[in-house]
Amino acid sequence: MFRPKLPTMPQPTGTVTPPAIVIEPTTITPGTPAPPSAPAVPASAPVSSRPTVQLTPGTALALVGGGTAVVLVVGAVLVSMLLAVAVTAASVAVCAVVLRSLLASGAKRR
């Protein structure tokens, strides 16, 4: 009565065969190896694989403006979240004071 009954795993109801995989042989044709390509740049000039970034006064001003906008938006979001927490705390405090006064006045009447 107190022993749990464990469900039995259902057995497969037929023969299960894996799908047949057909492997077709491929022919390999030997080709002529390509000669290694020589660099076109003279050896005296060092070559950088990274592109150079030139900072003009216009792009610097755009970067400063974009950074300022990001800081202002993040600041506004954080201030609004702080304000929401403060308003919630104040409303909870007011509810606590009202409940306390209601319970105290109810206890005095008895």
C-alpha positions in Angstrom: 0.0 0.0 0.0 2.8 2.4 0.9 5.1 1.3 -1.8 5.2 3.6 -4.9 4.3 2.0 -8.2 6.9 2.9 -10.8 5.7 3.1 -14.4 7.2 0.6 -16.8 8.8 1.8 -19.9 6.8 1.0 -23.0 8.4 -1.6 -25.3 8.8 -0.9 -29.0 5.9 -2.4 -31.0 7.8 -3.5 -34.1 11.2 -4.0 -35.5 13.0 -0.7 -35.9 15.7 -0.6 -38.7 18.0 2.3 -39.2 17.7 4.1 -42.5 20.1 2.8 -45.1 22.9 5.2 -46.0 24.1 5.1 -49.5 27.8 6.1 -50.0 28.8 6.7 -53.6 32.5 6.5 -54.5 34.0 9.6 -56.0 36.9 9.8 -58.4 39.8 12.1 -57.6 41.5 13.7 -60.6 45.0 14.9 -59.9 45.6 18.5 -60.9 48.7 20.6 -61.3 49.6 22.4 -58.1 49.5 26.2 -58.4 52.7 28.1 -57.7 52.7 30.2 -54.5 51.8 33.8 -55.2 54.5 36.3 -54.5 53.7 39.5 -52.5 53.2 42.5 -54.7 54.4 45.0 -52.0 58.2 45.7 -51.9 59.9 44.3 -48.8 61.2 47.7 -47.7 57.7 49.0 -46.8 56.0 47.5 -43.7 52.4 46.6 -44.4 49.7 46.8 -41.7 46.6 44.5 -42.2 44.4 46.9 -40.2 42.9 49.9 -41.9 43.9 53.3 -40.5 41.3 55.4 -38.8 41.6 59.1 -39.3 39.9 61.3 -36.8 38.7 64.6 -38.3 37.2 67.4 -36.3 33.7 66.5 -37.5 34.0 62.9 -36.4 35.5 63.9 -33.1 32.5 66.3 -32.5 30.1 63.5 -33.5 31.8 61.1 -31.1 31.6 63.6 -28.2 27.9 64.4 -29.0 27.1 60.7 -29.2 28.8 60.0 -25.9 27.0 62.9 -24.2 23.7 61.7 -25.5 24.4 58.2 -24.1 25.4 59.5 -20.7 22.2 61.7 -20.6 19.9 58.9 -21.6 21.4 56.5 -19.0 21.3 59.1 -16.3 17.6 59.9 -17.1 16.8 56.2 -16.9 18.6 55.8 -13.6 17.0 58.9 -12.1 13.5 57.7 -13.1 14.1 54.3 -11.5 15.3 56.0 -8.3 12.2 58.2 -8.4 9.9 55.2 -8.8 11.5 53.5 -5.8 11.2 56.6 -3.7 7.5 57.0 -4.6 6.8 53.4 -3.9 8.6 53.6 -0.5 6.6 56.8 0.4 3.3 55.1 -0.5 4.1 52.0 1.5 5.0 54.2 4.5 1.7 56.1 4.2 -0.2 52.8 4.1 1.7 51.6 7.2 0.8 54.7 9.1 -2.9 54.5 8.1 -3.0 50.8 9.1 -1.3 51.5 12.4 -3.8 54.2 13.3 -6.7 52.0 12.3 -5.5 49.2 14.4 -4.7 51.4 17.3 -8.1 53.1 17.2 -9.8 49.6 17.0 -7.9 48.5 20.1 -8.9 51.5 22.1 -12.6 51.0 21.5 -12.6 47.5 23.2 
